[in-house]
Amino acid sequence: MGNIVVIGAQWGDEGKGKIVDILTEQVDFIVRFQGGNNAGHTLVVNGKKFIFHLIPSGILHAKRVCFIGNGVVLDPEVLCKEIDTLAKENIIIDQNRLKISKKTHVIMPYHRLLDRCREQHKSGQDKIGTTGRGIGPCYEDKMARVGIRAGDFQDLNFLKQKIEKALIEKNILFQHLYKQKPLRADEILEQIKPYVQRLLPYLTDISEELENARKQNKTVLFEGAQGTHLDIDHGTYPFVTSSNTVASSAPTGTGTSCRELTRIIAIVKAYTTRVGSGPFPTEEQGEIGEYLQTNGAEFGATTGRKRRCGWLDTVILRDSVRLNGPTEIALTKLDVLSGLKEIKICTAYKYKGKTIYYPPQEENSLTQVTPIYQTLPGWEKDISKIKQFSQLPSATQNYIKAIEQILGIPVKIISVGPDRTQTIFRD
């Protein structure tokens, strides 16, 4: 079957967690390759809800090993809380089931503080809707070469020295720009020490682990977070996340070869949502938007914020296909559209007097486009218990076929409800 990459094709919240959970049955290892606890993957198993922020969604399957790769930024306190929450459900996660790359950069308390201070200091349209989890500042330290890495946990004296260096510039900002008290390295170290000592047994060389898996013909699933159009390079900049979310960042974020990627699955929600600020051409702020928001229970798994909702936008999806090269699509939350008399698909934009089929590249240019829609008949029937594609209403089948025709990619997995069992597979 080969290795699998799972990525979000929109602005995140496409339902990647459920698809990863299902595909885990077919693989030996699951590895998260980017992002931090600003992402939330929600799973429903036998009616019970699980929300993951750092641990790969495949952890619910016994005997599967999960990795956190070097491309992730890791908040040790959040990870320990996730482990404890799962333990209450009798899901015990030890170093045999979860492994962390020693190269993974660590979110420190000063990253979270800096993130919040910056957002509070901004006003109006300058706010990007950050989660305030310290993700961006941690990636900044990584690029500035003053970051703390998980491997630094092995030497507390060395760790303290690195914290001292990282605080030099930050304390100037805290004191003189944000009017905060300066932070002390010894206090920061004491604050994180319990988590540092607890996570030490989980540290390993993920690159070596994946190479050993390759030699043993084991299969790996690479789990992405957020969505393609939140990519720091290719998304709707500056309203993006701080990492590369596209499929090609999976090898970089784990220390493996790109030749090992044979199956790329783009997760596409049957409509479009977005959390926080940023352009959203197909957003519906009236009755339709409210219908999708209510029926889809569209609240952020991480922030609890209401998601903005609108029609499916195949212009941004064409760009996702171009950027990721998916071999197939997993279409999620199709059941949410049930009950609508008609359904629209955005097939192109009007931009500066021209019809375009890919997003314009200039900053904030998506605020200047007008969607061009194709209208299809809706369906009244509840599809949440249907098990085969042929049993779906003809209007539902036609909607799926229209997506395939526009994007040129087959829809092979169809989610018609939140539970594992509410999934249709097509050959």
C-alpha positions as CSV (number, residue, x, y, z in Angstrom):
1,M,0.0,0.0,0.0
2,G,2.9,2.4,0.7
3,N,3.2,5.4,3.0
4,I,0.3,7.9,3.2
5,V,0.3,11.7,3.7
6,V,-3.0,13.2,5.0
7,I,-3.3,17.0,4.5
8,G,-6.1,19.5,4.8
9,A,-7.1,21.1,1.5
10,Q,-8.9,24.2,2.8
11,W,-8.3,26.5,5.9
12,G,-8.2,23.6,8.4
13,D,-11.0,21.9,10.3
14,E,-11.7,19.6,7.4
15,G,-12.0,16.5,9.6
16,K,-8.5,15.1,9.2
17,G,-8.6,13.4,12.7
18,K,-11.3,11.0,11.8
19,I,-9.7,10.1,8.5
20,V,-6.3,9.5,10.2
21,D,-8.1,7.4,12.8
22,I,-9.7,5.2,10.1
23,L,-6.5,4.8,8.0
24,T,-4.5,3.9,11.1
25,E,-5.9,0.4,10.8
26,Q,-3.9,0.0,7.5
27,V,-0.5,1.3,8.8
28,D,2.1,0.6,11.5
29,F,3.3,4.1,12.4
30,I,1.7,7.5,12.5
31,V,3.8,10.6,12.6
32,R,2.8,14.3,13.0
33,F,5.1,16.5,10.9
34,Q,4.2,20.2,11.5
35,G,2.2,22.6,13.6
36,G,1.6,22.7,17.3
37,N,-1.3,22.7,19.8
38,N,-3.0,25.4,17.7
39,A,-4.6,22.5,15.8
40,G,-7.3,20.3,17.2
41,H,-8.4,16.9,15.8
42,T,-11.8,15.7,17.0
43,L,-12.7,12.0,16.9
44,V,-15.9,10.2,17.8
45,V,-15.5,6.6,18.7
46,N,-18.6,4.6,19.8
47,G,-20.3,7.9,20.6
48,K,-17.5,9.2,22.7
49,K,-15.6,12.4,21.7
50,F,-11.8,12.7,21.8
51,I,-9.9,15.9,21.0
52,F,-6.2,15.8,20.2
53,H,-3.9,18.8,19.9
54,L,-0.4,17.2,19.7
55,I,-0.7,13.4,19.9
56,P,-1.4,11.9,16.5
57,S,-5.0,10.8,16.1
58,G,-3.9,7.1,15.5
59,I,-3.1,6.7,19.2
60,L,-6.6,5.2,19.9
61,H,-5.6,2.1,18.0
62,A,-3.8,-0.5,20.2
63,K,-0.3,-1.5,19.1
64,R,0.2,1.5,16.8
65,V,3.2,3.7,17.5
66,C,2.9,7.4,17.1
67,F,5.7,9.9,16.5
68,I,6.0,13.7,17.0
69,G,8.4,14.9,14.3
70,N,11.0,17.6,14.2
71,G,8.7,19.9,12.2
72,V,6.3,20.2,15.2
73,V,6.5,22.8,17.9
74,L,5.8,21.0,21.2
75,D,4.2,22.5,24.3
76,P,5.4,20.0,27.0
77,E,2.6,21.0,29.5
78,V,-0.1,20.5,26.9
79,L,1.3,17.1,25.9
80,C,1.5,15.9,29.5
81,K,-2.2,16.9,30.0
82,E,-3.2,15.0,26.9
83,I,-1.4,11.9,28.1
84,D,-3.2,12.3,31.5
85,T,-6.6,12.8,29.9
86,L,-6.2,9.6,27.8
87,A,-5.1,7.7,30.9
88,K,-8.4,8.5,32.5
89,E,-10.0,6.6,29.6
90,N,-7.6,3.7,30.2
91,I,-5.5,4.5,27.2
92,I,-2.0,4.3,28.6
93,I,0.7,6.1,26.5
94,D,4.2,5.2,27.4
95,Q,7.5,5.5,25.5
96,N,6.7,2.4,23.5
97,R,3.6,4.0,22.0
98,L,4.6,7.7,21.7
99,K,8.1,8.9,20.6
100,I,9.3,12.5,20.2
101,S,12.1,13.7,18.0
102,K,15.0,15.2,19.9
103,K,15.0,17.9,17.2
104,T,11.4,19.0,18.0
105,H,11.4,22.6,19.0
106,V,9.7,23.4,22.4
107,I,7.1,26.1,23.2
108,M,8.3,27.9,26.3
109,P,6.2,30.1,28.7
110,Y,7.7,33.2,27.2
111,H,6.5,32.2,23.7
112,R,2.9,32.1,24.9
113,L,3.3,35.4,26.7
114,L,4.9,37.1,23.6
115,D,2.1,35.7,21.4
116,R,-0.6,37.2,23.6
117,C,1.2,40.5,24.0
118,R,1.6,41.0,20.3
119,E,-2.1,40.3,19.5
120,Q,-3.3,42.5,22.3
121,H,-1.0,45.3,21.0
122,K,-2.6,45.1,17.5
123,S,-5.9,46.7,16.6
124,G,-8.6,46.2,14.0
125,Q,-7.5,44.6,10.7
126,D,-4.0,44.0,12.0
127,K,-5.2,41.2,14.2
128,I,-4.7,37.8,12.5
129,G,-6.7,35.7,15.0
130,T,-3.8,33.8,16.5
131,T,-4.7,31.2,19.1
132,G,-2.1,32.7,21.5
133,R,-0.5,29.3,22.0
134,G,3.0,30.6,21.3
135,I,3.3,28.8,18.0
136,G,4.6,31.7,15.9
137,P,7.2,32.9,18.4
138,C,8.5,29.3,18.8
139,Y,9.0,29.0,15.1
140,E,10.7,32.4,15.1
141,D,13.2,31.2,17.7
142,K,13.8,28.2,15.5
143,M,14.7,30.3,12.5
144,A,16.7,32.8,14.7
145,R,18.7,29.8,16.0
146,V,17.9,30.5,19.7
147,G,15.2,27.8,20.0
148,I,14.9,25.2,22.7
149,R,14.8,21.6,21.3
150,A,13.4,18.5,23.1
151,G,17.0,17.0,23.1
152,D,18.0,19.9,25.4
153,F,15.9,18.3,28.1
154,Q,18.8,15.9,28.7
155,D,21.1,18.6,30.2
156,L,19.4,21.1,32.6
157,N,22.5,23.3,32.8
158,F,22.6,23.6,29.0
159,L,18.9,24.1,28.9
160,K,19.1,27.0,31.4
161,Q,21.9,28.6,29.4
162,K,19.8,28.5,26.2
163,I,16.8,30.0,28.0
164,E,19.0,32.9,29.2
165,K,20.1,33.6,25.6
166,A,16.5,33.4,24.3
167,L,15.4,35.9,27.0
168,I,17.9,38.7,26.1
169,E,15.8,40.2,23.3
170,K,12.5,39.1,24.6
171,N,12.9,40.9,28.0
172,I,13.6,44.1,26.1
173,L,10.3,43.7,24.3
174,F,8.4,42.7,27.5
175,Q,9.7,45.7,29.5
176,H,9.8,48.5,27.0
177,L,7.1,47.7,24.5
178,Y,4.5,45.5,26.3
179,K,5.1,46.9,29.8
180,Q,5.6,43.4,31.3
181,K,8.0,42.4,34.0
182,P,11.3,40.8,32.7
183,L,11.4,37.0,32.9
184,R,14.2,35.1,34.7
185,A,15.7,31.9,33.3
186,D,15.8,30.1,36.6
187,E,12.1,30.7,37.2
188,I,11.2,29.5,33.6
189,L,13.3,26.4,34.2
190,E,11.5,25.6,37.5
191,Q,8.2,26.1,35.8
192,I,8.9,23.6,33.0
193,K,11.1,21.1,34.9
194,P,8.3,18.7,35.9
195,Y,7.3,18.3,32.2
196,V,10.9,18.1,31.0
197,Q,11.7,15.2,33.4
198,R,8.5,13.4,32.6
199,L,9.0,13.5,28.8
200,L,12.7,12.5,28.8
201,P,11.9,8.8,28.2
202,Y,9.9,9.6,25.1
203,L,12.8,11.2,23.2
204,T,14.4,9.4,20.3
205,D,15.8,9.8,16.8
206,I,12.6,9.8,14.7
207,S,14.6,9.8,11.4
208,E,16.3,6.5,12.4
209,E,13.0,5.0,13.6
210,L,11.4,5.8,10.2
211,E,14.4,4.4,8.3
212,N,14.2,1.2,10.3
213,A,10.4,1.0,9.4
214,R,11.3,1.3,5.7
215,K,13.9,-1.5,6.0
216,Q,11.2,-3.7,7.6
217,N,8.6,-2.8,4.9
218,K,6.4,-1.1,7.6
219,T,3.9,1.5,6.5
220,V,3.8,5.1,7.8
221,L,1.0,7.6,7.9
222,F,2.1,11.3,7.9
223,E,-0.5,13.4,9.7
224,G,-0.7,17.1,8.8
225,A,-2.3,19.9,10.9
226,Q,-4.2,23.0,9.8
227,G,-4.9,23.3,6.1
228,T,-3.2,24.1,2.8
229,H,-4.3,27.7,2.7
230,L,-2.9,28.4,6.1
231,D,0.6,27.5,4.8
232,I,3.1,30.1,5.7
233,D,4.3,30.3,2.1
234,H,1.3,29.3,0.0
235,G,-1.6,30.3,2.2
236,T,-3.6,33.6,2.4
237,Y,-0.7,35.5,3.9
238,P,-0.6,37.1,6.5
239,F,-3.6,35.3,7.8
240,V,-1.8,32.0,8.0
241,T,-0.1,29.7,10.4
242,S,3.6,29.6,11.1
243,S,4.6,26.4,9.4
244,N,4.4,24.7,6.0
245,T,1.2,22.6,5.9
246,V,1.5,21.1,2.4
247,A,2.3,17.5,1.7
248,S,5.9,18.2,0.7
249,S,6.8,19.3,4.2
250,A,6.1,15.8,5.5
251,P,9.7,14.5,4.8
252,T,11.3,17.8,6.1
253,G,9.2,17.6,9.3
254,T,10.2,14.0,10.0
255,G,13.6,13.4,8.6
256,T,12.7,11.0,5.9
257,S,13.0,10.8,2.1
258,C,10.3,12.2,-0.2
259,R,10.6,9.0,-2.2
260,E,8.8,7.2,0.5
261,L,5.5,9.1,-0.1
262,T,3.2,7.1,-2.4
263,R,-0.3,8.1,-1.4
264,I,-1.4,11.7,-0.7
265,I,-5.0,12.2,0.6
266,A,-6.5,15.6,0.5
267,I,-9.2,16.1,3.1
268,V,-12.0,18.3,1.7
269,K,-15.0,19.4,3.8
270,A,-18.1,19.4,1.6
271,Y,-18.5,23.1,2.2
272,T,-15.9,25.7,3.4
273,T,-15.1,27.0,6.9
274,R,-12.6,29.3,8.4
275,V,-11.7,30.3,11.9
276,G,-10.4,33.8,12.8
277,S,-9.6,36.6,10.4
278,G,-8.7,36.5,6.7
279,P,-10.3,36.6,3.3
280,F,-13.1,34.1,2.6
281,P,-14.7,34.6,-0.9
282,T,-17.6,32.1,-0.5
283,E,-18.5,33.0,3.1
284,E,-22.3,33.1,3.8
285,Q,-23.2,35.4,6.7
286,G,-27.0,35.0,6.4
287,E,-29.3,32.0,6.6
288,I,-27.1,29.5,4.7
289,G,-24.1,30.3,6.8
290,E,-26.1,29.9,10.0
291,Y,-27.5,26.6,8.7
292,L,-24.0,25.2,8.0
293,Q,-22.7,26.5,11.3
294,T,-25.5,24.9,13.3
295,N,-25.8,21.6,11.5
296,G,-22.1,21.1,11.3
297,A,-21.5,22.2,14.9
298,E,-18.8,24.4,13.6
299,F,-16.8,25.5,16.6
300,G,-13.0,25.4,16.8
301,A,-11.7,22.3,18.6
302,T,-8.8,24.3,20.0
303,T,-10.3,27.7,20.7
304,G,-14.1,27.1,20.8
305,R,-14.6,30.0,18.4
306,K,-17.4,29.9,15.9
307,R,-16.3,29.0,12.5
308,R,-17.2,31.1,9.5
309,C,-19.1,29.0,6.9
310,G,-19.8,29.2,3.2
311,W,-20.1,27.2,0.0
312,L,-17.5,24.9,-1.4
313,D,-14.7,26.8,-3.1
314,T,-13.0,24.8,-5.9
315,V,-10.8,27.7,-6.8
316,I,-8.8,27.3,-3.6
317,L,-9.1,23.5,-4.0
318,R,-7.5,23.7,-7.5
319,D,-4.6,25.4,-5.8
320,S,-4.5,22.7,-3.2
321,V,-4.3,20.1,-5.9
322,R,-1.5,22.0,-7.6
323,L,0.4,22.4,-4.3
324,N,0.0,18.9,-2.9
325,G,-0.5,16.5,-5.8
326,P,-3.1,14.4,-4.1
327,T,-3.9,10.9,-5.4
328,E,-7.4,11.0,-3.9
329,I,-9.9,13.1,-1.9
330,A,-11.6,12.2,1.4
331,L,-14.8,14.3,1.4
332,T,-16.1,15.0,4.9
333,K,-19.2,16.3,6.6
334,L,-21.3,15.6,3.5
335,D,-24.3,14.9,5.8
336,V,-24.4,18.6,6.9
337,L,-25.7,19.6,3.5
338,S,-28.8,17.4,3.8
339,G,-32.0,19.4,3.8
340,L,-30.8,22.2,1.5
341,K,-33.0,22.7,-1.7
342,E,-30.0,23.8,-3.7
343,I,-26.2,23.7,-3.3
344,K,-23.7,26.0,-4.8
345,I,-20.1,25.3,-5.9
346,C,-17.7,28.2,-6.6
347,T,-16.0,27.2,-9.8
348,A,-14.2,30.5,-10.7
349,Y,-13.6,34.1,-9.6
350,K,-14.2,37.4,-11.2
351,Y,-11.0,39.5,-10.6
352,K,-10.2,42.8,-12.1
353,G,-12.6,42.2,-15.0
354,K,-11.3,38.7,-15.8
355,T,-12.5,35.2,-15.0
356,I,-9.8,33.2,-13.1
357,Y,-9.6,29.6,-12.0
358,Y,-6.7,29.9,-9.4
359,P,-6.4,32.3,-6.5
360,P,-4.6,35.6,-7.3
361,Q,-1.1,35.8,-5.7
362,E,-1.0,39.3,-4.3
363,E,-1.5,39.9,-0.6
364,N,-5.2,40.3,0.3
365,S,-6.3,39.9,-3.3
366,L,-8.9,37.4,-2.3
367,T,-10.9,40.3,-0.7
368,Q,-11.3,41.7,-4.3
369,V,-12.7,38.6,-6.0
370,T,-16.3,37.7,-6.8
371,P,-17.2,34.0,-6.7
372,I,-18.8,32.5,-9.8
373,Y,-21.2,29.7,-8.8
374,Q,-22.5,26.5,-10.3
375,T,-25.9,25.6,-8.7
376,L,-26.9,22.0,-8.1
377,P,-30.1,20.4,-6.7
378,G,-29.9,19.5,-3.0
379,W,-31.3,16.5,-1.2
380,E,-33.7,16.0,1.7
381,K,-32.8,12.5,2.7
382,D,-30.8,11.8,5.8
383,I,-27.6,10.1,4.5
384,S,-25.8,9.6,7.9
385,K,-26.6,5.8,7.9
386,I,-25.8,5.0,4.3
387,K,-23.0,2.5,3.8
388,Q,-22.5,2.5,0.0
389,F,-22.1,5.1,-2.7
390,S,-24.8,3.6,-4.9
391,Q,-27.4,4.1,-2.0
392,L,-26.8,7.9,-1.8
393,P,-29.5,10.1,-3.4
394,S,-28.8,10.9,-7.0
395,A,-28.4,14.6,-6.2
396,T,-25.7,13.6,-3.6
397,Q,-23.9,11.4,-6.1
398,N,-24.0,14.2,-8.7
399,Y,-22.5,16.7,-6.2
400,I,-19.6,14.3,-5.6
401,K,-19.1,13.7,-9.3
402,A,-19.1,17.5,-9.9
403,I,-16.3,17.9,-7.5
404,E,-14.3,15.1,-9.1
405,Q,-14.9,16.6,-12.6
406,I,-13.8,20.1,-11.5
407,L,-10.7,18.9,-9.7
408,G,-9.7,15.9,-11.7
409,I,-9.2,13.8,-8.6
410,P,-11.3,10.9,-7.4
411,V,-13.3,11.0,-4.2
412,K,-12.5,7.7,-2.6
413,I,-13.6,8.3,1.0
414,I,-16.9,9.9,2.0
415,S,-17.7,10.8,5.6
416,V,-21.5,11.1,6.4
417,G,-21.2,11.5,10.1
418,P,-18.7,12.0,12.9
419,D,-18.4,8.3,14.0
420,R,-15.9,5.9,12.5
421,T,-18.7,3.7,11.2
422,Q,-20.3,6.6,9.2
423,T,-17.9,6.3,6.3
424,I,-18.3,5.2,2.7
425,F,-15.3,3.8,0.8
426,R,-15.2,3.7,-3.0
427,D,-12.9,1.5,-5.0
